[in-house]
């Protein structure tokens, strides 16, 4: 299969690309095949995209630096591709509170441009990668794919708009696409602005960690490898017009998560600094992923304890990467 991956130099997109090229989604590997898919990565290389996240000269990888809002570029690139996996997005909530326009442009207009180009060039399959944040906040229970979209930040609102745009291209034009909505990701190569890498890298440099409010906000944590496996399952086996939640069941309050990171970094509670809470900060996220488990046979494989420990060790072992990325 020939796949175009938007945002493929970012945290999640690059993990998906590396896994594709390594043949990790090709079955049990007993046939000796180590990967047959060819991949085109389209990435604008903003602060969150890093060419170093991808193999420099892989024979089955083509890298194109460009903007997903550039329709002529997409119309030139897409012919010959069998599928698009659309990761590209502005994704940091705090940045959206300061300047929402870039989020609307990239997440809504950019998604519409990708959809339009796929339609015009006859791409057979598309997966639009979204987030649990489109649902808003939930006091108890878990969201299903039929839950209403009630986003509370400009970032989440822009992703909800993108989801609705994607659905419209399926319903109106018959574009064969599915939508995925995942919980909070963590793992190697994540930009240091996000919670886990920020706290880990701060502690590795002897700096305190900033906890919003009282630290009671609850998130569900999913290792990036489990997320990418689920996305590929949806690409190859998901139904057109359907949305699939991708969860883990690992719900944890921010303070409890902070304490685990402190322990893994050999630090204690004296390194915590409580800071003013984020505007409109959602209290709790929780996904029901029954649908993807029952329909596609998905189950996360990485335990949170092991995944977090390996993530901390990766940042410990790769200071050159995150110190360079911190300045981007």
C-alpha positions as CSV (number, residue, x, y, z in Angstrom):
1,X,0.0,0.0,0.0
2,X,1.2,3.5,-0.8
3,X,0.2,5.8,2.1
4,X,0.4,9.6,2.5
5,X,0.8,10.6,6.2
6,X,0.1,14.2,7.0
7,X,2.0,15.5,10.0
8,X,4.3,12.6,9.8
9,X,7.3,14.3,11.4
10,X,5.3,15.0,14.6
11,X,5.2,12.9,17.7
12,X,2.3,10.5,16.9
13,X,2.7,10.6,13.1
14,X,6.4,9.8,13.1
15,X,5.8,6.8,15.4
16,X,3.2,5.6,12.9
17,X,5.6,6.1,10.0
18,X,8.5,4.3,11.7
19,X,6.3,1.4,12.6
20,X,4.9,1.1,9.0
21,X,8.4,1.1,7.6
22,X,9.6,-1.5,10.1
23,X,6.7,-3.8,9.0
24,X,5.1,-3.9,12.5
25,X,1.6,-3.9,11.0
26,X,2.3,-6.6,8.4
27,X,1.3,-9.6,10.4
28,X,3.3,-12.1,12.5
29,X,6.5,-11.6,10.4
30,X,6.9,-15.3,9.8
31,X,7.2,-14.8,6.0
32,X,10.4,-12.8,6.5
33,X,8.9,-9.6,5.2
34,X,10.0,-6.6,7.2
35,X,7.8,-4.0,5.5
36,X,6.2,-3.4,2.1
37,X,4.3,-0.2,2.5
38,X,5.7,2.9,0.9
39,X,5.1,6.2,2.7
40,X,5.0,9.8,1.7
41,X,5.2,12.2,4.7
42,X,3.8,15.7,4.3
43,X,4.8,18.0,7.1
44,X,5.2,21.8,7.4
45,X,7.9,21.3,10.0
46,X,6.5,23.9,12.5
47,X,8.0,23.8,16.0
48,X,6.2,20.5,16.7
49,X,7.5,18.7,13.6
50,X,11.1,17.4,13.5
51,X,12.8,15.7,10.5
52,X,15.0,13.9,13.0
53,X,12.0,11.9,14.1
54,X,12.1,10.0,10.8
55,X,14.7,7.7,9.3
56,X,16.9,9.9,7.2
57,X,17.2,8.0,4.0
58,X,14.8,5.0,4.1
59,X,14.2,3.6,0.6
60,X,10.4,3.5,1.1
61,X,10.0,6.9,2.6
62,X,9.5,10.2,0.7
63,X,9.5,13.4,2.7
64,X,7.8,16.5,1.4
65,X,7.9,19.8,3.4
66,X,4.6,21.5,2.8
67,X,1.3,22.9,4.2
68,X,-1.9,20.8,4.3
69,X,-3.7,24.0,3.4
70,X,-1.9,24.1,0.0
71,X,-4.5,22.5,-2.3
72,X,-2.3,22.6,-5.5
73,X,0.5,20.8,-3.6
74,X,-1.9,18.1,-2.4
75,X,-3.4,17.6,-5.9
76,X,0.2,17.1,-7.2
77,X,1.2,14.7,-4.4
78,X,-1.9,12.4,-4.0
79,X,-2.2,10.7,-7.3
80,X,-1.0,7.1,-7.0
81,X,-1.6,6.9,-3.2
82,X,-4.0,4.3,-1.9
83,X,-4.7,6.0,1.4
84,X,-4.2,9.0,3.6
85,X,-3.7,9.0,7.3
86,X,-4.3,12.5,8.5
87,X,-2.4,13.3,11.7
88,X,-1.4,17.0,10.9
89,X,-2.9,19.4,13.5
90,X,-2.2,22.2,15.9
91,X,-2.6,20.3,19.2
92,X,-1.5,22.2,22.3
93,X,-4.4,23.6,24.3
94,X,-2.4,26.3,26.0
95,X,-1.3,27.7,22.6
96,X,-4.9,27.8,21.4
97,X,-5.9,29.9,24.4
98,X,-3.4,32.5,23.2
99,X,-4.0,32.4,19.5
100,X,-7.0,30.4,18.2
101,X,-6.7,31.5,14.5
102,X,-3.8,29.1,13.7
103,X,-5.9,26.2,15.1
104,X,-8.9,27.0,12.9
105,X,-6.7,27.4,9.9
106,X,-4.8,24.2,10.3
107,X,-7.3,21.9,11.9
108,X,-10.5,23.0,10.0
109,X,-9.3,24.5,6.7
110,X,-6.4,22.1,6.5
111,X,-8.6,19.1,7.0
112,X,-11.1,20.3,4.4
113,X,-8.2,20.8,2.0
114,X,-7.0,17.3,2.6
115,X,-10.5,15.9,2.1
116,X,-11.0,17.8,-1.1
117,X,-7.7,16.7,-2.6
118,X,-8.4,13.1,-1.7
119,X,-11.8,13.3,-3.3
120,X,-10.5,14.9,-6.5
121,X,-7.7,12.5,-6.9
122,X,-9.6,9.3,-6.2
123,X,-7.9,8.2,-3.0
124,X,-9.5,5.0,-1.9
125,X,-9.3,5.3,1.9
126,X,-8.7,8.0,4.5
127,X,-8.4,8.1,8.3
128,X,-8.9,11.4,10.1
129,X,-7.2,11.3,13.5
130,X,-9.0,13.3,16.2
131,X,-9.1,13.6,20.0
132,X,-11.3,12.8,23.0
133,X,-11.3,16.5,23.8
134,X,-14.1,17.1,21.3
135,X,-16.5,15.6,23.8
136,X,-15.8,18.2,26.5
137,X,-15.7,17.0,30.1
138,X,-17.6,14.1,31.8
139,X,-18.2,13.8,35.5
140,X,-18.8,10.0,35.5
141,X,-19.0,7.2,33.1
142,X,-17.4,7.3,29.7
143,X,-18.1,8.8,26.3
144,X,-19.2,6.6,23.4
145,X,-18.9,7.5,19.8
146,X,-22.5,8.7,19.9
147,X,-21.9,11.2,22.7
148,X,-22.5,14.8,21.7
149,X,-19.5,17.1,20.8
150,X,-19.2,19.7,23.5
151,X,-15.7,21.1,23.1
152,X,-14.5,23.7,25.7
153,X,-11.2,25.0,24.3
154,X,-10.4,26.6,20.9
155,X,-8.2,23.6,20.2
156,X,-11.0,21.1,20.9
157,X,-13.5,23.2,19.0
158,X,-11.3,23.2,15.9
159,X,-10.9,19.5,16.1
160,X,-14.7,19.0,16.4
161,X,-15.1,21.2,13.4
162,X,-12.6,19.0,11.5
163,X,-14.5,15.9,12.5
164,X,-17.7,17.3,11.2
165,X,-16.1,18.3,8.0
166,X,-14.7,14.8,7.6
167,X,-18.2,13.3,8.2
168,X,-19.7,15.6,5.6
169,X,-17.3,14.4,2.9
170,X,-18.3,10.8,3.7
171,X,-22.0,11.6,3.8
172,X,-22.2,14.0,0.8
173,X,-19.5,12.8,-1.5
174,X,-19.1,9.1,-0.5
175,X,-15.5,9.5,0.5
176,X,-14.4,6.2,2.2
177,X,-13.2,7.6,5.6
178,X,-13.2,6.8,9.3
179,X,-12.5,9.0,12.3
180,X,-10.5,8.1,15.3
181,X,-10.7,9.8,18.7
182,X,-7.9,8.9,21.2
183,X,-7.1,9.7,24.8
184,X,-4.0,11.5,26.0
185,X,-0.9,10.0,24.3
186,X,2.6,9.6,25.8
187,X,5.8,8.1,24.7
188,X,9.2,8.9,23.1
189,X,9.7,11.8,20.7
190,X,6.9,13.9,22.3
191,X,7.5,17.6,22.2
192,X,8.6,19.0,25.6
193,X,5.7,21.3,25.8
194,X,3.3,18.5,26.7
195,X,2.8,17.3,30.3
196,X,4.8,14.1,30.5
197,X,7.9,15.2,28.6
198,X,7.8,18.6,30.2
199,X,7.8,17.2,33.7
200,X,10.4,14.6,32.9
201,X,12.8,17.0,31.2
202,X,12.3,19.6,34.0
203,X,13.2,17.1,36.6
204,X,16.2,15.8,34.7
205,X,17.5,19.4,34.7
206,X,16.7,19.9,38.4
207,X,13.8,22.2,37.7
208,X,10.3,22.1,39.4
209,X,7.2,20.9,37.7
210,X,4.1,23.2,37.3
211,X,0.8,21.5,38.3
212,X,-2.4,23.3,37.2
213,X,-4.9,24.2,40.0
214,X,-5.1,21.4,42.6
215,X,-4.1,18.6,40.3
216,X,-7.4,16.8,40.4
217,X,-8.0,16.9,36.6
218,X,-8.3,13.3,35.3
219,X,-7.0,12.1,32.0
220,X,-6.8,8.7,30.3
221,X,-3.3,7.8,29.2
222,X,-2.5,5.8,26.1
223,X,0.9,4.8,24.9
224,X,1.6,6.1,21.4
225,X,2.4,2.6,20.1
226,X,-1.1,1.4,21.1
227,X,-2.7,4.4,19.5
228,X,-0.9,3.9,16.2
229,X,-1.7,0.2,16.0
230,X,-5.4,1.1,16.5
231,X,-5.2,3.8,13.8
232,X,-3.8,1.2,11.3
233,X,-6.5,-1.3,12.3
234,X,-9.1,1.4,11.5
235,X,-7.3,2.2,8.2
236,X,-7.4,-1.4,7.1
237,X,-10.6,-2.8,8.7
238,X,-12.7,0.2,9.8
239,X,-16.1,1.0,8.3
240,X,-16.7,4.0,6.2
241,X,-18.4,6.9,8.0
242,X,-17.7,5.4,11.4
243,X,-15.9,6.9,14.4
244,X,-13.8,4.8,16.7
245,X,-12.7,5.8,20.2
246,X,-9.2,4.6,21.1
247,X,-8.8,4.4,24.9
248,X,-6.7,2.6,27.4
249,X,-8.6,2.5,30.7
250,X,-5.6,4.1,32.4
251,X,-7.4,7.0,34.2
252,X,-5.2,9.1,36.4
253,X,-5.4,12.5,38.2
254,X,-2.7,14.9,37.2
255,X,-1.3,15.0,40.7
256,X,-1.1,11.2,40.9
257,X,0.6,11.2,37.5
258,X,3.1,13.8,38.7
259,X,3.9,11.7,41.7
260,X,4.7,8.7,39.5
261,X,7.0,10.8,37.3
262,X,8.7,12.2,40.4
263,X,9.4,8.7,41.7
264,X,10.8,7.6,38.3
265,X,13.1,10.6,38.2
266,X,14.3,10.2,41.8
267,X,12.6,13.4,43.0
268,X,10.0,14.2,45.6
269,X,7.0,16.5,46.3
270,X,9.2,19.4,47.0
271,X,9.6,19.8,43.2
272,X,5.9,20.5,42.6
273,X,4.8,24.1,42.0
274,X,1.0,24.6,41.9
275,X,0.2,27.3,39.3
276,X,-3.0,29.1,38.3
277,X,-5.4,26.8,36.6
278,X,-5.9,26.8,32.8
279,X,-9.0,28.7,31.5
280,X,-11.9,26.4,30.9
281,X,-9.9,23.4,32.1
282,X,-11.9,20.2,31.6
283,X,-12.0,18.1,34.8
284,X,-12.2,14.6,33.5
285,X,-11.9,12.7,30.2
286,X,-12.9,9.0,29.8
287,X,-13.5,7.0,26.6
288,X,-15.5,3.8,26.0
289,X,-13.6,1.8,23.4
290,X,-15.9,-1.1,23.3
291,X,-16.7,-0.5,19.6
292,X,-13.1,-0.8,18.4
293,X,-12.4,-3.8,20.6
294,X,-15.5,-5.7,19.5
295,X,-15.4,-4.8,15.8
296,X,-11.7,-4.8,15.1
297,X,-10.2,-6.9,17.9
298,X,-8.2,-4.0,19.3
299,X,-6.6,-4.1,22.8
300,X,-3.8,-1.9,24.2
301,X,-0.6,-3.9,24.8
302,X,1.5,-1.5,26.9
303,X,0.9,-1.4,30.6
304,X,0.9,2.2,31.9
305,X,3.7,1.3,34.5
306,X,6.0,-0.1,31.8
307,X,5.2,2.5,29.2
308,X,5.8,5.4,31.5
309,X,9.0,3.9,32.9
310,X,10.4,3.3,29.3
311,X,9.3,6.8,28.3
312,X,11.2,8.4,31.2
313,X,14.2,6.3,30.3
314,X,14.0,7.4,26.7
315,X,14.2,11.1,27.7
316,X,17.0,10.3,30.1
317,X,19.0,8.6,27.2
318,X,18.3,11.3,24.6
319,X,19.0,14.7,26.0
320,X,20.4,16.0,22.7
321,X,17.0,15.5,21.1
322,X,14.8,17.1,23.7
323,X,17.2,20.0,24.5
324,X,17.2,20.9,20.8
325,X,13.5,20.5,20.6
326,X,12.8,22.6,23.6
327,X,14.1,25.7,21.8
328,X,11.8,25.1,18.7
